[in-house]
Amino acid sequence: MITRTAKASSDLLAQAADLILENGAYLKEALPQCSNKAEVISELKKSTEQWNVLFTDGPAAVFTLHVSDMDAVIDKFLPASSLSFDTLVSSLQHDLKGMKVGSLTLHVLQEMSEALMKNGFEKRRTLVKLVGSVIETKLMPILPLDSPTKRDIPLLAKLMYESYEKSSEAKLPSVASAEKLLRDIMHGSQGPYAAEASLISATLLNTVSACFITLSSPREAHLAQLFTHPLYRARGLATTEVATGMNKLVKRGVQTLTVWLGESNEIAGRLFAKLAFKRERKLVEMVSMIQ
């Protein structure tokens, strides 16, 4: 059964923490601010991220889960080595079906992809994690910059939907799903929202580009969303937003900024190369319909 860790019993939280602590690489990647069991339990219980544990006879997997409309996305996926993927996938799909979910997207390590394909998943794309040092720059804004507010969300959702509509990145099912995603980011679904480092670029008539940044830890930030209207690309707007956002993060003591993007997204790759971001790791995006 999928259980939100914020509502889990002390015993279940302890078992989930043990599963995480058995994998040092996962702990460093997913919960870099934690170094012992007590800290892991506290983070799972109080985190603004939507941490969940799949429990069968014991903790079968730990992950973050985001549901928008009828689509579920699982990140930071850590399965228990004692459980077969057949059983794991069956249990996940059974519970998500009960939550009225129609499709599941899993971001996993390459070595998990074959087992998932045997269980009906299709490989969509390879994601690359880029990491950059947060340093001050002197890039001047091309258009006026401001931080997005909740009042901006409806217009930004439409902009986001149109930006992804013909891109190589994962498409959004609707403007409504984009709006929910942006509201969730502001509410902390991907970590504390860094309002002052999140920026939008606007002409006299329209907002044309946006950058949303969250905090993974006091020393690390995450670029949750970056999108620009197709008519305003290749003008340096996104680069300026990220650079200006880093200027704001420096004042908070943040040292690194991370971003995930599709490996085939050459435009974004060039943008982050200009800002001296380096590749750190890869994940595979696997998708399955839930019958």
Backbone as CSV, one residue per row, in Angstrom:
resi,resn,N_x,N_y,N_z,CA_x,CA_y,CA_z,C_x,C_y,C_z
1,MET,0.847,-1.195,0.000,0.000,0.000,0.000,0.885,1.249,0.000
2,ILE,0.572,2.207,-0.867,1.309,3.478,-0.904,0.851,4.356,0.257
3,THR,1.808,4.816,1.044,1.499,5.636,2.214,2.371,6.880,2.213
4,ARG,1.756,8.049,2.372,2.520,9.286,2.527,3.335,9.203,3.800
5,THR,4.632,9.497,3.703,5.475,9.394,4.891,5.076,10.407,5.959
6,ALA,4.459,11.516,5.541,4.012,12.520,6.514,2.922,11.969,7.423
7,LYS,2.232,10.904,6.964,1.143,10.323,7.749,1.456,8.906,8.226
8,ALA,2.676,8.440,7.999,3.044,7.065,8.324,3.312,6.894,9.809
9,SER,3.191,5.668,10.266,3.479,5.348,11.663,4.980,5.432,11.913
10,SER,5.361,5.519,13.176,6.777,5.595,13.542,7.528,4.356,13.087
11,ASP,6.873,3.196,13.191,7.512,1.942,12.794,7.776,1.915,11.293
12,LEU,6.794,2.352,10.497,6.966,2.366,9.039,8.033,3.373,8.624
13,LEU,8.058,4.522,9.262,9.082,5.519,8.973,10.482,4.977,9.270
14,ALA,10.606,4.261,10.370,11.902,3.689,10.745,12.361,2.672,9.702
15,GLN,11.437,1.842,9.209,11.787,0.857,8.188,12.165,1.530,6.869
16,ALA,11.434,2.590,6.501,11.765,3.329,5.283,13.143,3.980,5.410
17,ALA,13.455,4.505,6.592,14.757,5.129,6.824,15.877,4.096,6.716
18,ASP,15.636,2.892,7.233,16.636,1.827,7.136,16.926,1.482,5.680
19,LEU,15.861,1.425,4.849,16.037,1.139,3.429,16.904,2.202,2.763
20,ILE,16.677,3.460,3.092,17.456,4.562,2.515,18.907,4.518,2.983
21,LEU,19.107,4.266,4.269,20.457,4.274,4.829,21.309,3.112,4.329
22,GLU,20.669,2.061,3.817,21.408,0.938,3.240,22.077,1.326,1.930
23,ASN,21.628,2.421,1.324,22.147,2.853,0.029,22.756,4.242,0.169
24,GLY,24.070,4.280,0.402,24.747,5.548,0.641,24.672,6.512,-0.527
25,ALA,24.750,5.975,-1.769,24.687,6.840,-2.954,23.322,7.498,-3.068
26,TYR,22.272,6.732,-2.751,20.916,7.279,-2.805,20.741,8.362,-1.738
27,LEU,21.228,8.091,-0.528,21.124,9.074,0.553,21.785,10.387,0.167
28,LYS,22.970,10.297,-0.424,23.700,11.503,-0.812,22.963,12.277,-1.892
29,GLU,22.320,11.551,-2.818,21.626,12.193,-3.930,20.272,12.753,-3.514
30,ALA,19.472,11.946,-2.807,18.082,12.306,-2.524,17.912,13.120,-1.249
31,LEU,18.742,12.851,-0.245,18.614,13.538,1.044,19.992,13.994,1.526
32,PRO,20.625,14.901,0.784,22.000,15.291,1.115,22.138,15.982,2.468
33,GLN,21.022,16.489,2.987,21.065,17.188,4.268,21.005,16.237,5.458
34,CYS,20.833,14.934,5.196,20.687,13.947,6.276,21.927,13.067,6.382
35,SER,22.307,12.746,7.626,23.486,11.903,7.830,23.224,10.728,8.760
36,ASN,22.048,10.664,9.382,21.748,9.550,10.288,20.260,9.230,10.253
37,LYS,19.870,8.182,10.939,18.491,7.690,10.882,17.495,8.715,11.401
38,ALA,17.834,9.371,12.491,16.908,10.354,13.070,16.638,11.489,12.098
39,GLU,17.684,11.944,11.399,17.507,13.035,10.431,16.689,12.589,9.224
40,VAL,16.899,11.343,8.770,16.126,10.811,7.646,14.649,10.723,8.025
41,ILE,14.357,10.186,9.201,12.968,10.061,9.660,12.316,11.436,9.745
42,SER,13.039,12.400,10.297,12.496,13.753,10.436,12.190,14.355,9.072
43,GLU,13.095,14.151,8.096,12.895,14.710,6.756,11.712,14.049,6.063
44,LEU,11.593,12.722,6.174,10.474,12.020,5.556,9.140,12.462,6.147
45,LYS,9.157,12.799,7.413,7.919,13.172,8.110,7.518,14.618,7.853
46,LYS,8.513,15.506,7.712,8.208,16.930,7.667,8.487,17.591,6.321
47,SER,9.098,16.865,5.403,9.491,17.465,4.123,8.293,18.002,3.356
48,THR,8.507,19.104,2.637,7.450,19.634,1.776,7.301,18.793,0.505
49,GLU,8.325,17.989,0.178,8.202,17.081,-0.959,7.230,15.952,-0.598
50,GLN,6.596,15.380,-1.622,5.576,14.365,-1.385,6.199,12.971,-1.335
51,TRP,6.912,12.706,-0.225,7.553,11.413,-0.022,6.512,10.347,0.285
52,ASN,6.733,9.155,-0.289,5.836,8.019,-0.070,6.650,6.752,0.116
53,VAL,6.042,5.766,0.754,6.633,4.447,0.851,5.599,3.428,0.390
54,LEU,6.024,2.496,-0.450,5.170,1.381,-0.858,5.440,0.253,0.111
55,PHE,4.424,-0.162,0.821,4.580,-1.172,1.869,3.818,-2.434,1.478
56,THR,4.542,-3.578,1.451,3.889,-4.878,1.257,4.069,-5.649,2.555
57,ASP,4.974,-6.633,2.568,5.312,-7.279,3.844,6.298,-6.429,4.635
58,GLY,6.901,-5.502,3.947,7.838,-4.548,4.518,7.937,-3.397,3.535
59,PRO,8.848,-2.452,3.740,8.979,-1.343,2.780,9.513,-1.860,1.446
60,ALA,8.688,-1.763,0.392,9.073,-2.271,-0.924,9.786,-1.216,-1.761
61,ALA,9.483,0.051,-1.523,10.125,1.138,-2.274,9.845,2.460,-1.577
62,VAL,10.773,3.393,-1.744,10.616,4.760,-1.249,10.745,5.680,-2.463
63,PHE,9.934,6.743,-2.514,9.951,7.621,-3.681,9.163,8.887,-3.388
64,THR,9.313,9.874,-4.261,8.418,11.027,-4.233,7.380,10.828,-5.331
65,LEU,6.168,11.241,-5.054,5.051,11.026,-5.976,4.321,12.335,-6.200
66,HIS,4.126,12.663,-7.485,3.356,13.855,-7.839,2.252,13.440,-8.789
67,VAL,1.003,13.751,-8.439,-0.148,13.393,-9.263,-0.794,14.669,-9.787
68,SER,-0.954,14.748,-11.129,-1.608,15.887,-11.766,-2.625,15.353,-12.749
69,ASP,-3.880,15.787,-12.601,-4.972,15.217,-13.383,-4.977,13.706,-13.137
70,MET,-4.787,12.899,-14.185,-4.765,11.445,-14.037,-3.361,10.871,-14.280
71,ASP,-2.345,11.737,-14.209,-0.966,11.319,-14.479,-0.144,11.368,-13.197
72,ALA,0.610,10.310,-12.950,1.479,10.240,-11.780,2.932,10.217,-12.218
73,VAL,3.784,10.940,-11.494,5.223,10.955,-11.761,5.951,10.559,-10.482
74,ILE,6.812,9.553,-10.593,7.600,9.087,-9.455,9.064,9.439,-9.680
75,ASP,9.653,10.132,-8.720,11.069,10.477,-8.725,11.731,9.892,-7.485
76,LYS,13.060,9.985,-7.451,13.854,9.520,-6.300,13.437,8.100,-5.900
77,PHE,13.354,7.240,-6.908,12.815,5.897,-6.738,13.886,4.954,-6.196
78,LEU,13.607,4.350,-5.034,14.521,3.388,-4.409,13.757,2.122,-4.064
79,PRO,13.907,1.055,-4.888,13.221,-0.203,-4.586,14.027,-1.044,-3.602
80,ALA,13.335,-1.870,-2.848,14.009,-2.820,-1.963,14.578,-3.949,-2.805
81,SER,15.806,-4.347,-2.545,16.461,-5.385,-3.352,15.824,-6.754,-3.155
82,SER,15.077,-6.943,-2.066,14.487,-8.247,-1.758,13.200,-8.518,-2.536
83,LEU,12.677,-7.497,-3.241,11.390,-7.642,-3.919,11.583,-7.674,-5.429
84,SER,10.890,-8.593,-6.120,10.992,-8.669,-7.571,10.286,-7.475,-8.201
85,PHE,10.752,-7.074,-9.397,10.124,-5.960,-10.089,8.693,-6.301,-10.497
86,ASP,8.426,-7.579,-10.778,7.064,-7.985,-11.126,6.103,-7.624,-10.005
87,THR,6.474,-8.000,-8.781,5.633,-7.721,-7.613,5.560,-6.228,-7.337
88,LEU,6.690,-5.560,-7.483,6.752,-4.124,-7.214,5.850,-3.347,-8.153
89,VAL,5.963,-3.612,-9.452,5.154,-2.906,-10.442,3.680,-3.200,-10.252
90,SER,3.357,-4.464,-9.995,1.963,-4.852,-9.783,1.359,-4.111,-8.591
91,SER,2.117,-4.016,-7.501,1.624,-3.325,-6.303,1.451,-1.832,-6.550
92,LEU,2.438,-1.219,-7.245,2.345,0.209,-7.567,1.117,0.503,-8.415
93,GLN,0.942,-0.280,-9.474,-0.165,-0.029,-10.384,-1.514,-0.263,-9.710
94,HIS,-1.588,-1.254,-8.860,-2.838,-1.535,-8.148,-3.252,-0.350,-7.285
95,ASP,-2.280,0.189,-6.549,-2.595,1.311,-5.655,-2.900,2.582,-6.436
96,LEU,-2.147,2.847,-7.507,-2.378,4.053,-8.298,-3.711,3.990,-9.033
97,LYS,-4.104,2.795,-9.451,-5.414,2.641,-10.085,-6.513,3.034,-9.108
98,GLY,-6.339,2.678,-7.840,-7.304,3.064,-6.815,-7.339,4.553,-6.572
99,MET,-6.258,5.253,-6.961,-6.182,6.706,-6.831,-6.658,7.405,-8.111
100,LYS,-7.245,6.626,-9.036,-7.789,7.147,-10.308,-6.699,7.662,-11.242
101,VAL,-5.496,7.108,-11.121,-4.391,7.489,-11.994,-4.456,6.667,-13.278
102,GLY,-4.233,7.318,-14.437,-4.313,6.633,-15.713,-2.970,6.288,-16.326
103,SER,-1.918,7.055,-15.974,-0.582,6.760,-16.501,0.465,7.042,-15.430
104,LEU,1.570,6.293,-15.509,2.648,6.415,-14.534,3.962,6.675,-15.267
105,THR,4.676,7.705,-14.842,6.015,7.997,-15.341,7.013,7.767,-14.219
106,LEU,8.008,6.940,-14.488,9.044,6.618,-13.510,10.390,7.126,-14.015
107,HIS,11.141,7.806,-13.173,12.505,8.219,-13.502,13.448,7.312,-12.722
108,VAL,14.168,6.454,-13.452,14.963,5.410,-12.807,16.357,5.318,-13.410
109,LEU,17.233,4.571,-12.739,18.559,4.291,-13.264,18.451,3.384,-14.489
110,GLN,19.437,3.479,-15.374,19.434,2.708,-16.618,19.269,1.211,-16.366
111,GLU,19.908,0.694,-15.291,19.867,-0.742,-15.041,18.483,-1.256,-14.656
112,MET,17.554,-0.362,-14.325,16.194,-0.772,-13.994,15.280,-0.805,-15.216
113,SER,15.725,-0.209,-16.316,14.835,-0.029,-17.459,14.412,-1.340,-18.099
114,GLU,15.320,-2.311,-18.201,14.982,-3.582,-18.843,13.886,-4.314,-18.072
115,ALA,14.021,-4.355,-16.734,13.007,-5.025,-15.920,11.660,-4.323,-16.047
116,LEU,11.676,-3.007,-16.152,10.425,-2.266,-16.300,9.792,-2.509,-17.673
117,MET,10.615,-2.606,-18.715,10.073,-2.887,-20.045,9.407,-4.259,-20.087
118,LYS,9.935,-5.200,-19.336,9.323,-6.529,-19.254,7.971,-6.470,-18.548
119,ASN,7.738,-5.364,-17.825,6.473,-5.189,-17.115,5.597,-4.132,-17.776
120,GLY,5.785,-3.930,-19.077,4.873,-3.077,-19.832,5.239,-1.615,-19.940
121,PHE,6.400,-1.210,-19.433,6.816,0.185,-19.536,7.523,0.440,-20.866
122,GLU,7.402,1.672,-21.360,8.124,2.100,-22.550,9.132,3.179,-22.167
123,LYS,10.301,3.130,-22.799,11.316,4.155,-22.563,10.979,5.388,-23.376
124,ARG,10.870,6.542,-22.698,10.543,7.784,-23.402,11.797,8.565,-23.767
125,ARG,12.670,8.818,-22.822,13.869,9.617,-23.096,14.868,9.429,-21.968
126,THR,16.074,9.888,-22.185,17.112,9.879,-21.164,17.252,11.285,-20.598
127,LEU,17.252,11.377,-19.278,17.396,12.660,-18.597,18.818,12.801,-18.058
128,VAL,19.334,14.002,-18.126,20.687,14.280,-17.654,20.619,15.306,-16.525
129,LYS,21.333,15.020,-15.451,21.423,15.982,-14.343,22.664,16.850,-14.553
130,LEU,22.450,18.162,-14.595,23.542,19.117,-14.713,23.692,19.870,-13.399
131,VAL,24.937,20.152,-13.042,25.224,20.861,-11.792,26.149,22.031,-12.084
132,GLY,25.777,23.202,-11.565,26.599,24.389,-11.760,26.917,25.068,-10.439
133,SER,28.080,25.671,-10.375,28.442,26.446,-9.178,27.678,27.761,-9.191
134,VAL,27.116,28.111,-8.064,26.371,29.363,-7.947,27.360,30.500,-7.723
135,ILE,27.515,31.318,-8.745,28.443,32.451,-8.672,27.735,33.709,-9.163
136,GLU,28.262,34.852,-8.784,27.685,36.116,-9.244,28.147,36.410,-10.671
137,THR,27.226,36.909,-11.473,27.540,37.284,-12.850,27.095,38.729,-13.078
138,LYS,27.463,39.257,-14.229,27.115,40.648,-14.539,26.242,40.750,-15.789
139,LEU,25.511,39.679,-16.099,24.603,39.732,-17.245,23.486,40.738,-16.982
140,MET,23.246,41.598,-17.945,22.199,42.601,-17.807,20.884,42.058,-18.389
141,PRO,19.765,42.284,-17.709,18.471,41.817,-18.225,18.150,42.415,-19.593
142,ILE,17.655,41.563,-20.507,17.261,42.019,-21.835,15.869,42.643,-21.779
143,LEU,14.997,42.035,-20.984,13.655,42.553,-20.721,13.510,42.734,-19.215
144,PRO,12.548,43.535,-18.766,12.347,43.696,-17.323,12.105,42.355,-16.635
145,LEU,12.747,42.162,-15.481,12.616,40.935,-14.700,11.824,41.194,-13.431
146,ASP,11.037,40.209,-13.042,10.292,40.296,-11.792,10.082,38.886,-11.268
147,SER,9.766,38.756,-10.007,9.456,37.436,-9.442,7.985,37.124,-9.666
148,PRO,7.672,35.883,-10.081,6.268,35.533,-10.304,5.483,35.489,-9.010
149,THR,4.215,35.859,-9.075,3.310,35.780,-7.932,2.195,34.797,-8.261
150,LYS,1.386,34.489,-7.287,0.274,33.570,-7.512,-0.700,34.132,-8.554
151,ARG,-0.800,35.443,-8.631,-1.694,36.053,-9.627,-1.203,35.799,-11.056
152,ASP,0.113,35.563,-11.199,0.686,35.335,-12.531,0.485,33.908,-13.027
153,ILE,0.117,33.004,-12.141,0.106,31.583,-12.483,-0.775,31.243,-13.694
154,PRO,-2.008,31.728,-13.795,-2.813,31.374,-14.979,-2.138,31.739,-16.302
155,LEU,-1.556,32.939,-16.386,-0.872,33.349,-17.614,0.403,32.536,-17.832
156,LEU,1.119,32.248,-16.749,2.344,31.464,-16.867,2.047,30.025,-17.270
157,ALA,0.921,29.492,-16.800,0.539,28.124,-17.173,0.286,28.029,-18.671
158,LYS,-0.387,29.038,-19.223,-0.633,29.065,-20.671,0.690,29.177,-21.431
159,LEU,1.590,30.044,-20.942,2.900,30.198,-21.557,3.675,28.883,-21.496
160,MET,3.627,28.203,-20.354,4.350,26.947,-20.186,3.824,25.880,-21.137
161,TYR,2.508,25.773,-21.241,1.897,24.790,-22.136,2.324,25.050,-23.585
162,GLU,2.283,26.305,-24.008,2.662,26.648,-25.376,4.162,26.434,-25.613
163,SER,4.971,26.635,-24.580,6.418,26.467,-24.712,6.794,25.006,-24.915
164,TYR,6.068,24.098,-24.241,6.373,22.675,-24.330,5.651,21.987,-25.490
165,GLU,4.659,22.665,-26.084,3.775,22.017,-27.051,4.524,21.382,-28.219
166,LYS,5.571,22.044,-28.713,6.303,21.521,-29.863,7.776,21.262,-29.540
167,SER,8.086,21.106,-28.261,9.473,20.882,-27.870,9.779,19.391,-27.797
168,SER,11.069,19.062,-27.649,11.482,17.666,-27.512,11.283,17.158,-26.095
169,GLU,10.985,18.067,-25.170,10.751,17.671,-23.791,9.340,17.101,-23.639
170,ALA,9.070,16.516,-22.464,7.765,15.890,-22.235,6.656,16.921,-22.354
171,LYS,5.650,16.596,-23.138,4.521,17.502,-23.348,3.621,17.528,-22.110
172,LEU,2.911,18.622,-21.945,1.936,18.742,-20.862,0.557,18.413,-21.414
173,PRO,-0.259,17.663,-20.663,-1.568,17.270,-21.184,-2.544,18.427,-21.356
174,SER,-2.377,19.495,-20.564,-3.322,20.608,-20.628,-2.751,21.831,-19.929
175,VAL,-3.381,22.996,-20.171,-3.005,24.217,-19.449,-3.293,24.037,-17.960
176,ALA,-4.385,23.343,-17.651,-4.757,23.115,-16.248,-3.677,22.324,-15.517
177,SER,-3.086,21.325,-16.187,-2.031,20.536,-15.545,-0.783,21.386,-15.324
178,ALA,-0.495,22.298,-16.258,0.626,23.217,-16.085,0.384,24.144,-14.902
179,GLU,-0.842,24.624,-14.779,-1.181,25.513,-13.664,-1.022,24.801,-12.324
180,LYS,-1.477,23.556,-12.254,-1.349,22.794,-11.005,0.121,22.565,-10.668
181,LEU,0.930,22.246,-11.684,2.348,22.005,-11.461,3.035,23.241,-10.915
182,LEU,2.749,24.415,-11.492,3.385,25.651,-11.035,2.914,26.038,-9.631
183,ARG,1.630,25.850,-9.361,1.131,26.140,-8.013,1.784,25.212,-6.985
184,ASP,1.933,23.946,-7.358,2.563,22.990,-6.444,4.011,23.370,-6.165
185,ILE,4.727,23.830,-7.192,6.109,24.272,-6.985,6.150,25.424,-5.995
186,MET,5.251,26.399,-6.176,5.194,27.537,-5.250,4.845,27.102,-3.827
187,HIS,4.061,26.022,-3.717,3.646,25.529,-2.401,4.659,24.572,-1.791
188,GLY,5.782,24.323,-2.500,6.850,23.524,-1.904,6.892,22.062,-2.266
189,SER,6.211,21.631,-3.338,6.190,20.211,-3.685,7.564,19.681,-4.090
190,GLN,8.458,20.564,-4.542,9.796,20.145,-4.942,10.871,20.744,-4.037
191,GLY,10.479,21.062,-2.825,11.381,21.705,-1.887,10.975,23.146,-1.688
192,PRO,11.479,23.798,-0.639,11.116,25.191,-0.376,11.300,26.072,-1.605
193,TYR,10.290,26.870,-1.902,10.288,27.722,-3.089,11.159,28.955,-2.856
194,ALA,12.106,29.193,-3.767,12.998,30.354,-3.678,12.376,31.490,-4.482
195,ALA,11.491,32.231,-3.866,10.704,33.246,-4.571,11.575,34.329,-5.187
196,GLU,12.590,34.794,-4.452,13.388,35.908,-4.948,14.297,35.495,-6.107
197,ALA,14.618,34.184,-6.213,15.491,33.706,-7.284,14.700,33.210,-8.496
198,SER,13.379,33.123,-8.371,12.511,32.723,-9.478,12.088,33.977,-10.218
199,LEU,12.197,33.956,-11.547,12.042,35.200,-12.303,11.222,35.004,-13.573
200,ILE,10.596,36.096,-14.014,9.888,36.119,-15.289,10.370,37.317,-16.095
201,SER,10.424,37.130,-17.424,10.776,38.211,-18.348,9.517,38.637,-19.084
202,ALA,9.303,39.941,-19.199,8.057,40.421,-19.803,8.305,41.584,-20.767
203,THR,7.549,41.574,-21.863,7.483,42.728,-22.757,6.417,43.665,-22.203
204,LEU,6.113,44.727,-22.931,5.059,45.642,-22.486,3.693,44.961,-22.449
205,LEU,3.522,43.919,-23.295,2.208,43.291,-23.416,2.131,41.893,-22.822
206,ASN,3.257,41.141,-22.829,3.178,39.742,-22.445,4.377,39.295,-21.615
207,THR,4.126,38.306,-20.754,5.213,37.579,-20.110,5.657,36.495,-21.082
208,VAL,6.969,36.403,-21.354,7.434,35.526,-22.433,8.417,34.449,-21.973
209,SER,8.871,34.526,-20.727,9.823,33.526,-20.251,9.746,33.453,-18.723
210,ALA,10.054,32.281,-18.170,9.959,32.137,-16.719,10.945,31.097,-16.206
211,CYS,11.377,31.300,-14.976,12.349,30.433,-14.308,11.879,30.232,-12.867
212,PHE,11.679,28.962,-12.461,11.246,28.643,-11.105,12.342,27.844,-10.406
213,ILE,12.779,28.311,-9.240,13.867,27.676,-8.496,13.382,27.284,-7.102
214,THR,13.780,26.086,-6.673,13.460,25.605,-5.326,14.764,25.263,-4.604
215,LEU,14.666,25.003,-3.315,15.844,24.667,-2.511,15.825,23.188,-2.144
216,SER,16.899,22.483,-2.493,17.043,21.073,-2.109,17.608,20.960,-0.700
217,SER,18.444,21.912,-0.332,19.063,21.989,0.989,19.570,23.416,1.151
218,PRO,20.076,23.780,2.327,20.592,25.145,2.489,21.730,25.485,1.532
219,ARG,22.410,24.473,0.988,23.551,24.719,0.117,23.283,24.386,-1.347
220,GLU,22.122,23.794,-1.642,21.847,23.381,-3.021,20.451,23.813,-3.446
221,ALA,20.361,24.362,-4.656,19.081,24.758,-5.239,18.808,23.916,-6.475
222,HIS,17.540,23.904,-6.886,17.129,23.109,-8.042,16.316,23.977,-8.992
223,LEU,16.649,23.926,-10.258,15.896,24.646,-11.280,14.694,23.779,-11.661
224,ALA,13.553,24.094,-11.069,12.374,23.245,-11.223,11.723,23.399,-12.588
225,GLN,11.666,24.622,-13.113,11.070,24.877,-14.431,11.764,26.067,-15.088
226,LEU,11.955,25.941,-16.402,12.513,27.031,-17.203,11.878,26.925,-18.586
227,PHE,11.122,27.941,-18.982,10.448,27.865,-20.275,10.315,29.254,-20.893
228,THR,10.369,29.280,-22.231,10.303,30.519,-22.991,9.382,30.308,-24.191
229,HIS,8.582,31.304,-24.496,7.697,31.196,-25.656,8.538,30.998,-26.913
230,PRO,8.112,30.116,-27.832,8.902,29.828,-29.044,9.335,31.063,-29.823
231,LEU,8.510,32.107,-29.847,8.845,33.311,-30.613,9.950,34.141,-29.962
232,TYR,10.278,33.847,-28.711,11.263,34.660,-27.984,12.498,33.851,-27.585
233,ARG,12.669,32.671,-28.181,13.841,31.872,-27.871,15.080,32.410,-28.588
234,ALA,16.240,31.937,-28.126,17.543,32.313,-28.711,17.828,33.803,-28.582
235,ARG,17.274,34.439,-27.546,17.554,35.856,-27.301,18.277,36.079,-25.973
236,GLY,18.586,34.992,-25.290,19.307,35.101,-24.024,18.431,35.321,-22.809
237,LEU,17.108,35.237,-22.966,16.208,35.492,-21.836,16.387,34.452,-20.737
238,ALA,16.379,33.174,-21.110,16.509,32.117,-20.117,17.876,32.167,-19.443
239,THR,18.912,32.403,-20.223,20.262,32.492,-19.653,20.340,33.606,-18.619
240,THR,19.745,34.746,-18.949,19.765,35.886,-18.027,18.972,35.580,-16.762
241,GLU,17.827,34.901,-16.906,17.021,34.550,-15.730,17.792,33.627,-14.793
242,VAL,18.437,32.600,-15.353,19.196,31.662,-14.519,20.362,32.376,-13.847
243,ALA,21.098,33.187,-14.600,22.242,33.906,-14.047,21.807,34.879,-12.951
244,THR,20.701,35.597,-13.183,20.197,36.537,-12.173,19.696,35.782,-10.957
245,GLY,19.055,34.631,-11.187,18.615,33.798,-10.075,19.786,33.348,-9.220
246,MET,20.904,32.996,-9.871,22.096,32.585,-9.118,22.654,33.752,-8.307
247,ASN,22.582,34.964,-8.860,23.017,36.130,-8.088,22.236,36.259,-6.782
248,LYS,20.934,35.947,-6.852,20.091,35.988,-5.654,20.458,34.856,-4.699
249,LEU,20.764,33.666,-5.264,21.077,32.505,-4.426,22.396,32.672,-3.680
250,VAL,23.344,33.381,-4.290,24.627,33.627,-3.638,24.421,34.283,-2.274
251,LYS,23.470,35.212,-2.218,23.211,35.945,-0.980,22.608,35.053,0.104
252,ARG,22.048,33.903,-0.298,21.487,32.944,0.670,22.507,31.903,1.094
253,GLY,23.701,31.954,0.499,24.731,30.976,0.827,24.616,29.685,0.040
254,VAL,23.778,29.664,-1.004,23.637,28.469,-1.847,24.889,28.323,-2.709
255,GLN,25.390,27.095,-2.822,26.646,26.867,-3.530,26.481,26.216,-4.901
256,THR,25.429,25.401,-5.072,25.244,24.723,-6.354,23.790,24.805,-6.803
257,LEU,23.614,24.752,-8.128,22.286,24.744,-8.733,22.218,23.535,-9.663
258,THR,21.177,22.719,-9.528,21.022,21.528,-10.350,19.822,21.679,-11.284
259,VAL,19.854,20.941,-12.390,18.738,20.927,-13.319,18.733,19.586,-14.038
260,TRP,17.541,19.056,-14.309,17.386,17.856,-15.126,16.818,18.266,-16.480
261,LEU,17.383,17.732,-17.560,16.822,17.994,-18.877,17.029,16.787,-19.778
262,GLY,16.240,16.717,-20.847,16.380,15.634,-21.793,17.738,15.670,-22.465
263,GLU,18.357,14.487,-22.617,19.700,14.423,-23.196,19.729,14.985,-24.618
264,SER,18.605,14.892,-25.330,18.545,15.379,-26.706,18.210,16.868,-26.810
265,ASN,17.997,17.524,-25.677,17.638,18.942,-25.678,18.910,19.790,-25.861
266,GLU,19.313,19.948,-27.113,20.579,20.627,-27.409,20.540,22.119,-27.070
267,ILE,19.373,22.739,-27.246,19.261,24.176,-26.962,19.530,24.444,-25.485
268,ALA,18.855,23.672,-24.607,19.074,23.844,-23.171,20.495,23.447,-22.793
269,GLY,21.032,22.431,-23.464,22.396,22.006,-23.176,23.402,23.116,-23.436
270,ARG,23.217,23.830,-24.536,24.125,24.952,-24.850,23.971,26.077,-23.837
271,LEU,22.729,26.324,-23.404,22.474,27.374,-22.415,23.283,27.112,-21.140
272,PHE,23.177,25.872,-20.633,23.844,25.568,-19.369,25.355,25.407,-19.534
273,ALA,25.795,25.048,-20.739,27.230,24.992,-20.997,27.841,26.392,-20.883
274,LYS,27.103,27.409,-21.350,27.572,28.789,-21.226,27.771,29.192,-19.768
275,LEU,26.942,28.586,-18.902,27.021,28.918,-17.475,27.901,27.931,-16.712
276,ALA,28.670,27.128,-17.457,29.670,26.203,-16.893,29.061,25.071,-16.074
277,PHE,27.827,24.651,-16.403,27.234,23.481,-15.752,27.908,22.219,-16.287
278,LYS,28.039,21.201,-15.420,28.660,19.931,-15.787,27.668,18.782,-15.604
279,ARG,27.791,17.770,-16.466,26.949,16.580,-16.340,27.368,15.782,-15.109
280,GLU,26.351,15.301,-14.363,26.668,14.531,-13.161,26.138,13.100,-13.234
281,ARG,24.896,12.912,-13.696,24.343,11.556,-13.781,23.177,11.526,-14.763
282,LYS,22.704,10.290,-15.052,21.604,10.107,-15.987,20.500,9.264,-15.352
283,LEU,19.283,9.511,-15.798,18.145,8.667,-15.466,17.367,8.399,-16.756
284,VAL,16.599,7.320,-16.732,15.750,6.980,-17.869,14.301,7.216,-17.484
285,GLU,13.557,7.862,-18.372,12.139,8.115,-18.130,11.325,6.976,-18.739
286,MET,10.623,6.237,-17.873,9.823,5.093,-18.279,8.335,5.409,-18.044
287,VAL,7.500,5.025,-19.017,6.090,5.379,-18.957,5.219,4.140,-19.165
288,SER,4.134,4.057,-18.392,3.196,2.938,-18.533,1.778,3.427,-18.290
289,MET,0.851,2.899,-19.068,-0.558,3.137,-18.812,-0.998,2.192,-17.699
290,ILE,-1.914,2.659,-16.874,-2.427,1.833,-15.779,-3.800,1.309,-16.168
291,GLN,-3.866,0.000,-16.302,-5.105,-0.656,-16.751,-6.020,-0.958,-15.556
